[in-house]
Amino acid sequence: MTCRYLAYLAVLAALPLAAQTPAPATAKPKPAPAKYTPPKTPWGDPDLQGNWPGSVNIPLQRPASMGTRATLTEQEVAERDAASKKRVASGTWIEYYPASEQASLVVDPKDGRLPAMTPEADRRNKAVRGGLGPPTLSSVDDRADSWTDFDLWGRCITKGLVGSMLPGNLYNKGNRIVQSPGIVVIQNEMVHESRVVPLDGRPHPGKGVRMYMGDGRGKWRGNTLVVETTNFVKDIAMNGINFALLTEDLKITERFARIAPDKLSYDATIEDPGTWTRPWTMHVTYPLDPTYELYEYACHESNYGLADILKGARAEERKAAEGKK
């Protein structure tokens, strides 16, 4: 052996074993889950049909202290679940839905909170009902002077968009999608809504046509159904956001996409420059439930409930007046 080779062996022997061992091959990254391709209808559209009940236990907004953290810890999920069970045990007409790790329905802005309202909207809302603001389902506890103290849901008219898609922890939570060539029908069990959405590219009607649920027009973007809804009645409130009276410029863009055989992704972007300083988006995933049945949401109670509440309020006023004599 040459001296140069012997010197090389001596250096090699002095090296740590790890340095002498060939480096392992770089681990191959795990492949991303295959993107789900939904089945097709006989006429070739992505098939979104089925019952997708809104069994949702997710608040609209997340606590400001969470910042941009969009998911809950295991402990926070357990606390939310326990609070839900407590509401069910102590309330009426409330159903239990397991808590989700999704921190809030609002996903944009990133902090999961509604954007600031415009100064105009703030003034408009505070001027309603002598400063009490827009009516809510429970606003008659503060004042029951007339029908203006009842919200649309309390009068059995509608929960509007997007309240009809998100019944919260109450009952009649069914959502059903039915398709035919050129048409998608979105049914909501609460409050007996059926939106017929054409897909043929027809324009919205003129601004003189206004509806509580607005006018929807749909189109396919890949496997996602995009529904743009305009032409809302002025000064309606969006159920769940009853502190805001909305303007005629309200536009809601919904996106429906089947992301698994038993999961439907739902997003809704709300734009109303006369109410909020920027658009915002909410998201939820609905489970498929073939066994769920939609029942008639007759809402008979409010056929006479409004009159009885007003009568009761007047009786309480007379009783109070007599006590002062």
Order of alpha helices (4+ residues) and beta strands (2+ residues): alpha-alpha-beta-alpha-beta-alpha-alpha-beta-beta-beta-beta-beta-beta-beta-beta-beta-beta-alpha
